[in-house]
Amino acid sequence: MSRVAYVNGTYQPHGQATIHVEDRGFQFADGVYEVWSVFDGRLADFDGHMSRLHRSLNELRIDIPMTAEALTRVLHETVRRNRVRNGIVYLQVTRGTARRDHPFPAAGTPPSVVVTAKSISAARSEATAAKGVAVITTPDIRWGRCDIKTVGLLPNVLAKQEARDRGAYEAWMVDEMGLVTEGASTNAWIVDEHGKLRTRDTQANILRGVTRAAILNLVAEEGIELDERAFSVDEAKRAKEAFFTAAGAFVMPAVSIDGVRIGDGKPGPITTRLRALYLDQARHEAI
Ligand SMILES: Cc1ncc(COP(=O)(O)O)c(C=O)c1O
């Protein structure tokens, strides 16, 4: 099945879809992105991702490219044209195309907008989650505004490749205090040795995960004991359970960290329950 990409107002065959060589996303990583999970052709956590998009654009003073209604239509149409039932839809907005120069281009330069969608096998994702995955740790070498979802992801790319090179699925990044910040493309969680659910607070230099926020609501509803506080690599290695969250990954159990087995080496009960609750809710509320 041929894929289709939305690029600046038109739908194009994916293989031929292009942006200008002087697009500021290409030249400076001067852009932001969002990713929605797709369930049965509908988008999960819709408002959370849309409001974070607006926040990211606002923080970088990039113009909002179109109304939320128009953007919603483009997202749905891209999913439809790609016949995605389960998968993700990706949106990128950059500061547009202009002669290469560091300062912002002239006011009124239209932002560039790209939307793509791809299918992900729900069965494969379930099989991976049933076994759990390996995580490694690596120093967090990123800039000071990781709360903005920019396309400047080189440290994340290097961390993820290090994970692959070391036979793992995800890399957890670690600050100079030895505390886990977040995953290369996910938020990090543990059930600590005292049985408390832990995840780093968002006052820290991390992305405010939309999936993370949805899980926190479920945790409150379920009455699970939560301590929203950073944890060290040592605490993570002593944890009863570990997992990470993101659109696309949902709640993914981590069963080893740097080769150290977590709990009994299988996905733990709280992790498994949160994954089921999250999937149920996300599916129901997708639009
Ligand atoms: C660095 C980082 N942290 C966390 C997340 C999870 O965010 P969300 O749950 O909104 O997908 C992502 C997702 O791409 C990410 O790149």
Ligand as a Chemical Component Dictionary entry (heavy atoms), coordinates in Angstrom:
data_LIG
# 
_chem_comp.id                   LIG 
_chem_comp.type                 NON-POLYMER 
_chem_comp.pdbx_formal_charge   0 
_chem_comp.three_letter_code    LIG 
# 
loop_
_chem_comp_atom.comp_id 
_chem_comp_atom.atom_id 
_chem_comp_atom.alt_atom_id 
_chem_comp_atom.type_symbol 
_chem_comp_atom.charge 
_chem_comp_atom.model_Cartn_x 
_chem_comp_atom.model_Cartn_y 
_chem_comp_atom.model_Cartn_z 
_chem_comp_atom.pdbx_ordinal 
LIG C1 C1 C 0 12.308 12.519 25.504 1  
LIG C2 C2 C 0 10.897 12.032 25.596 2  
LIG N1 N1 N 0 10.349 11.842 26.806 3  
LIG C3 C3 C 0 9.088  11.397 26.942 4  
LIG C4 C4 C 0 8.304  11.095 25.842 5  
LIG C5 C5 C 0 6.916  10.585 26.036 6  
LIG O1 O1 O 0 5.976  11.579 25.726 7  
LIG P1 P1 P 0 4.473  11.221 25.273 8  
LIG O2 O2 O 0 3.921  10.341 26.359 9  
LIG O3 O3 O 0 3.799  12.532 25.231 10 
LIG O4 O4 O 0 4.572  10.532 23.972 11 
LIG C6 C6 C 0 8.817  11.293 24.561 12 
LIG C7 C7 C 0 8.008  11.011 23.376 13 
LIG O5 O5 O 0 8.404  11.159 22.257 14 
LIG C8 C8 C 0 10.145 11.777 24.438 15 
LIG O6 O6 O 0 10.702 11.976 23.224 16 
# 
loop_
_chem_comp_bond.comp_id 
_chem_comp_bond.atom_id_1 
_chem_comp_bond.atom_id_2 
_chem_comp_bond.value_order 
_chem_comp_bond.pdbx_ordinal 
LIG C1 C2 SING 1  
LIG C2 N1 SING 2  
LIG C2 C8 DOUB 3  
LIG N1 C3 DOUB 4  
LIG C3 C4 SING 5  
LIG C4 C5 SING 6  
LIG C4 C6 DOUB 7  
LIG C5 O1 SING 8  
LIG O1 P1 SING 9  
LIG P1 O2 DOUB 10 
LIG P1 O3 SING 11 
LIG P1 O4 SING 12 
LIG C6 C7 SING 13 
LIG C6 C8 SING 14 
LIG C7 O5 DOUB 15 
LIG C8 O6 SING 16 
# 
